[in-house]
Amino acid sequence: MRPRWPLRLGAVGLLFLLPRVGVAEVLDRIVAKVNGHIILQSDWEDALRLEAFLDGRPLGQVSSKQRDAALRRLVDQELLEEQMRSADFPQASDDEVNERVAETRKRYPEAQAEQGWNRLLAGYGITEEQLKRRLALQLDLTRLIDARLRPSVHIDSETIASYYNHQLLPQLRSSGAKEVSLDEATAGIKELLTEQKLNQLLVAWLENLRSGSEIQTEPGLLDSRDGSR
């Protein structure tokens, strides 16, 4: 059996950008504008709640750094959604979204019963409908990025062999794990290197989108056409 490899490293976590749905308890104010589109305080708070839920973190453990990162992701999300609106690809189906919800529930033993699932969601101040919108958006953004960037990614056999000899084998030996042959590892290495390249391309694409956009963020909501925050 070939080893399993981590997917969607680093910046591709940007795909796991969060939905903007209102929470009545939050007194709204504008925290950012992206090409005239408003991001509200409630959008930001909802993003933080969903992120904490999916990461399995208590809400009270959200740091100021994590709050700032969530706002940056909301800005990047809006830039990608603008691209998505002009792209032609099938959006996530109800079946696909429901499958993701089921996968999420498996992470929490108490969520297997409906009552426990509802109690868990309520503890984070979110609803299943909010979660479904987030997961649907995740699927759609993944397809957008794959359609836009994946065709330009090419991983050759020499690059795979180099990774195998200079990174994978030393890691396996230092950890005492069983070694695998190059043939056994090739598919996993190619998948990993492809994801890493997609990360790099996504970062560059977002930088380009920011540079051509009018982005305003608090404090003061000062204009920023270079995407600086």
C-alpha positions as CSV (number, residue, x, y, z in Angstrom):
1,M,0.0,0.0,0.0
2,R,1.5,3.3,-1.0
3,P,1.9,5.9,1.7
4,R,-0.7,8.7,2.2
5,W,0.5,12.2,1.7
6,P,-0.8,15.5,3.1
7,L,-2.8,17.6,0.7
8,R,-3.4,21.3,0.2
9,L,-0.5,22.6,2.2
10,G,0.1,26.2,3.2
11,A,-1.7,28.8,1.1
12,V,-4.2,26.4,-0.3
13,G,-5.7,26.6,3.1
14,L,-7.0,29.8,1.5
15,L,-9.5,27.5,-0.2
16,F,-10.9,26.9,3.2
17,L,-12.0,30.5,3.3
18,L,-15.2,31.0,5.1
19,P,-18.7,32.0,4.3
20,R,-20.3,35.3,5.1
21,V,-23.6,34.9,6.9
22,G,-25.1,37.2,9.5
23,V,-25.3,36.7,13.2
24,A,-28.1,38.8,14.8
25,E,-26.3,39.1,18.1
26,V,-23.3,41.0,16.6
27,L,-23.6,44.8,16.2
28,D,-22.5,45.2,12.6
29,R,-19.9,47.6,11.3
30,I,-17.9,47.6,8.1
31,V,-14.4,46.1,8.6
32,A,-13.3,45.9,5.0
33,K,-14.3,46.6,1.4
34,V,-13.1,44.7,-1.7
35,N,-13.8,46.4,-5.0
36,G,-16.9,48.0,-3.3
37,H,-18.1,44.8,-1.7
38,I,-18.6,45.2,2.0
39,I,-17.4,42.8,4.7
40,L,-19.1,43.3,8.0
41,Q,-18.1,42.6,11.6
42,S,-20.7,39.8,11.6
43,D,-19.1,38.2,8.6
44,W,-15.8,38.2,10.4
45,E,-17.3,36.7,13.6
46,D,-19.0,34.0,11.6
47,A,-15.8,33.1,9.9
48,L,-14.0,32.8,13.2
49,R,-16.8,30.6,14.7
50,L,-16.7,28.2,11.7
51,E,-12.9,28.1,11.6
52,A,-12.7,27.3,15.3
53,F,-15.4,24.6,14.9
54,L,-13.7,22.9,12.0
55,D,-10.3,23.1,13.7
56,G,-11.7,21.7,16.9
57,R,-10.6,24.7,18.9
58,P,-12.7,26.3,21.7
59,L,-14.0,29.7,20.7
60,G,-12.2,31.3,23.7
61,Q,-8.8,30.3,22.3
62,V,-9.0,32.5,19.2
63,S,-5.9,34.8,19.2
64,S,-5.6,38.3,17.7
65,K,-3.3,36.8,15.1
66,Q,-6.0,34.3,14.1
67,R,-8.6,37.0,14.0
68,D,-6.4,39.1,11.6
69,A,-5.7,36.0,9.5
70,A,-9.4,35.3,9.2
71,L,-10.1,38.8,7.9
72,R,-7.3,38.5,5.3
73,R,-8.9,35.2,4.2
74,L,-12.3,36.9,3.8
75,V,-10.7,39.5,1.6
76,D,-9.0,36.9,-0.5
77,Q,-12.2,34.9,-0.6
78,E,-14.0,37.9,-2.1
79,L,-11.3,38.2,-4.8
80,L,-11.6,34.6,-5.7
81,E,-15.4,34.7,-5.7
82,E,-15.2,37.6,-8.2
83,Q,-13.2,35.2,-10.5
84,M,-15.7,32.4,-9.8
85,R,-18.6,34.4,-11.0
86,S,-17.0,34.8,-14.4
87,A,-15.9,31.1,-14.6
88,D,-17.9,28.3,-16.1
89,F,-17.8,25.1,-14.1
90,P,-20.3,23.0,-12.2
91,Q,-21.0,24.1,-8.7
92,A,-21.1,21.7,-5.7
93,S,-24.1,19.5,-5.6
94,D,-26.3,18.8,-2.5
95,D,-25.0,15.3,-2.4
96,E,-21.3,16.5,-2.4
97,V,-22.1,19.0,0.4
98,N,-23.9,16.4,2.5
99,E,-21.0,14.0,2.1
100,R,-18.7,16.7,3.5
101,V,-21.0,17.3,6.4
102,A,-21.0,13.6,7.1
103,E,-17.2,13.6,7.1
104,T,-17.1,16.6,9.5
105,R,-19.5,14.8,11.9
106,K,-17.2,11.8,12.1
107,R,-14.5,14.0,13.7
108,Y,-16.7,14.4,16.7
109,P,-17.9,11.3,18.6
110,E,-20.7,13.2,20.3
111,A,-22.0,14.3,16.8
112,Q,-23.1,10.8,15.7
113,A,-26.5,11.3,17.4
114,E,-28.6,14.1,16.1
115,Q,-29.1,15.7,19.5
116,G,-25.4,15.7,20.1
117,W,-24.7,17.2,16.7
118,N,-27.1,20.0,17.2
119,R,-25.8,20.7,20.7
120,L,-22.2,20.8,19.3
121,L,-23.2,23.3,16.5
122,A,-25.1,25.5,19.0
123,G,-22.0,25.6,21.3
124,Y,-20.1,27.4,18.5
125,G,-23.1,29.6,17.6
126,I,-23.4,28.2,14.1
127,T,-26.1,26.2,12.2
128,E,-25.9,23.3,9.9
129,E,-27.0,25.5,7.1
130,Q,-24.1,27.9,7.7
131,L,-21.7,24.9,7.7
132,K,-23.2,23.6,4.4
133,R,-22.7,27.0,2.8
134,R,-19.1,27.0,3.9
135,L,-18.4,23.5,2.6
136,A,-20.2,24.2,-0.7
137,L,-18.0,27.3,-1.1
138,Q,-14.9,25.3,-0.3
139,L,-15.7,22.8,-3.0
140,D,-16.4,25.6,-5.6
141,L,-13.2,27.4,-4.8
142,T,-11.2,24.2,-5.1
143,R,-12.7,23.6,-8.5
144,L,-11.9,27.2,-9.5
145,I,-8.3,27.0,-8.5
146,D,-7.9,23.5,-10.1
147,A,-9.4,24.7,-13.4
148,R,-7.2,27.9,-13.4
149,L,-3.9,26.6,-12.1
150,R,-3.6,22.8,-12.3
151,P,-3.1,22.7,-16.1
152,S,0.2,24.6,-15.7
153,V,1.6,22.2,-13.1
154,H,4.0,19.6,-14.5
155,I,6.0,17.3,-12.2
156,D,8.6,15.3,-14.1
157,S,10.3,12.0,-13.1
158,E,13.6,13.6,-12.2
159,T,11.9,16.0,-9.7
160,I,10.1,13.0,-8.2
161,A,13.3,11.0,-7.9
162,S,15.1,13.9,-6.3
163,Y,12.5,14.3,-3.7
164,Y,12.5,10.6,-3.0
165,N,16.3,10.5,-2.5
166,H,16.9,13.8,-0.7
167,Q,13.8,14.2,1.4
168,L,11.6,11.1,1.7
169,L,14.3,8.5,2.3
170,P,16.1,10.6,4.9
171,Q,12.8,11.3,6.7
172,L,11.9,7.6,6.8
173,R,15.3,6.5,8.0
174,S,15.5,9.2,10.7
175,S,12.1,8.2,12.0
176,G,12.8,4.5,11.8
177,A,9.9,3.9,9.5
178,K,9.9,1.2,6.8
179,E,11.4,2.3,3.6
180,V,9.4,2.2,0.4
181,S,10.7,1.9,-3.2
182,L,10.6,4.8,-5.7
183,D,7.9,3.0,-7.6
184,E,5.7,2.7,-4.5
185,A,6.3,6.3,-3.6
186,T,6.0,7.9,-7.0
187,A,2.2,8.6,-7.0
188,G,2.2,10.0,-3.5
189,I,5.3,12.2,-4.2
190,K,3.8,13.5,-7.4
191,E,0.5,14.4,-5.6
192,L,2.4,16.2,-2.9
193,L,4.7,18.2,-5.2
194,T,1.6,19.1,-7.3
195,E,-0.1,20.5,-4.3
196,Q,3.0,22.4,-3.3
197,K,3.2,24.0,-6.7
198,L,-0.5,24.8,-6.6
199,N,0.2,26.6,-3.4
200,Q,2.9,28.7,-5.0
201,L,0.7,29.6,-8.0
202,L,-2.2,30.5,-5.7
203,V,-0.1,32.9,-3.7
204,A,1.1,34.6,-6.9
205,W,-2.4,34.7,-8.3
206,L,-3.8,36.3,-5.2
207,E,-1.0,38.8,-5.1
208,N,-1.9,39.8,-8.7
209,L,-5.6,40.0,-7.9
210,R,-4.8,42.2,-4.9
211,S,-2.6,44.5,-6.9
212,G,-5.4,45.2,-9.4
213,S,-8.1,45.6,-6.7
214,E,-9.4,48.4,-4.5
215,I,-9.1,47.0,-0.9
216,Q,-10.0,48.9,2.2
217,T,-9.6,47.6,5.7
218,E,-9.9,48.9,9.2
219,P,-8.8,51.1,10.8
220,G,-10.0,53.9,8.7
221,L,-10.8,51.9,5.6
222,L,-8.1,53.6,3.6
223,D,-7.9,52.9,-0.1
224,S,-5.3,50.3,-1.0
225,R,-4.9,49.3,-4.7
226,D,-1.8,47.2,-4.0
227,G,-3.7,45.0,-1.5
228,S,-1.6,46.0,1.5
229,R,-3.2,45.6,4.9
